[in-house]
């Protein structure tokens, strides 16, 4: 044996083979039959197995509505899907707030003094 040949010893660390980067796969979606509707009201109820998310239009956003809110869409999901939806919505809202500022969900805090229409006075 040549003196220049290096012998492998069990104590020498060996470099792990480089893993190729994982390709991000896009899910194909066909939204040709999707129905879009606007909602400014959401109610979440459920059972131990699933969540029921109702969407509707509140035509009286100030104060307590005097007429029932009509539910236009009901989505029922399991808790695994709900958790993925929560993460996706959270990420989307964070991006929006980073670009446009914090969203205030309390409508009373969003109102500017003097912009409310004066109530009509009785004759």
Secondary structure as GFF3:
##gff-version 3
##sequence-region A 1 123
A	DSSP	beta_strand	41	46	.	.	.	ID=ss1
A	DSSP	beta_strand	50	57	.	.	.	ID=ss2
A	DSSP	beta_strand	70	78	.	.	.	ID=ss3
A	DSSP	alpha_helix	79	100	.	.	.	ID=ss4
A	DSSP	alpha_helix	107	110	.	.	.	ID=ss5
###
